[in-house]
């Protein structure tokens, strides 16, 4: 018997699903929802929080919530044309500088190419990871599987009937429009540990790693809205999303949601408020086009298509943008081997030098202390041994 069949028999025998609906009903509701949306536009306010180092995580609670940074975002999904646009403006945490940085940028996928641009005083762009200074404009072609939507964007897709329930639950700009909810009818099964209620049911998705458990809480209404998603590893929470809905244009639409993740003992949280949603609008092709501006540093990355190469490193060309958008080749601008990161600023280079000097000095001091301790201990031992006359 398959895991899904075993779970279904157990749950039905105990009456757990008496209030809920079957996997087939849920998947059909998602497919109907997806079929009714050609495109959608979300206006979002995104707040990011991070726990202090002294605040240890207890489950997924957050002891002292303070806004670390905040930005406005516009997300456009064109299911009909397989296109995507994401605009952001405000402030984001940079993994490159390890502090909040201004963000003012746009990312588009036109069905073939993936482009990202950061505007003046908006930091740099490195194809999705916030950065203090990298290429201002990036164009990516070839295998785009590395460009995935962030987890705190998932409720946007849930609202459109797109639930990436295959293992790892990833969604990519180049593939999101190809998802057919009905193909997952044989993958998802009723949860064995989370019972259903009069208003919702829990479903589980198998993972290749048996230590990982992914579950979805789905409303029992005809639209089968995803109310929550949880993921745990060895019984400990890794991330969770909870969503609040309201009725908009005859649809259950997300009003707000909260995403929490437990990474390396640090709790990260996104609180997203939906300011506006527009369905099935006219979308001109210009929405999904970007061109670099004079004074920018532009990079073109070409990833090998799956099966063509075992290397995950793209070929890269770097340009200066001048004279009305003309690209002038200059590969010296971004010498880093990691294609996602650009040249460091002078202050960053100086900081790295002094970090290196401090590290060497620290290691030298530690070794000297250990040698001195060993010598002192041996001297004491020798002085305590009685002489033989």
Secondary structure, 3 states (H helix, E strand, C coil): CCHHHHHHHHHHHHCHHHCCCCHHHHHHHHHHHHHCCCEEEEEEEEEEEECCCCCCCCCCCCCCCCCCEEEEEEEEEECCCCEEEEEEEEEEEECCCCEEEEEEEEEEECCCCEEEEECCCCCEEECCEEECCCCCEEEEEECCCCCECCHHHHHHHHCCCCCCCCCCCCCECCCHHHCCHHHHCCCEEECCCCCCCCCEEEEEECCCCCCEEEEEEEECCCCCCEEEEEEEECCEEEEEEEEEEEEECCEEEEEEEEEEEEECCEEEEEEEEEEEEEECCCCCHHHHCCCCCCCCEEEEEEECCCCCCCCCCCEEEEEEEECCCEEEECHHHCCCCCCCCCCCCHHHHHHHHHHHHHHHHHHHHHHHHHHHHHHHHHHHHHHHCCCCC
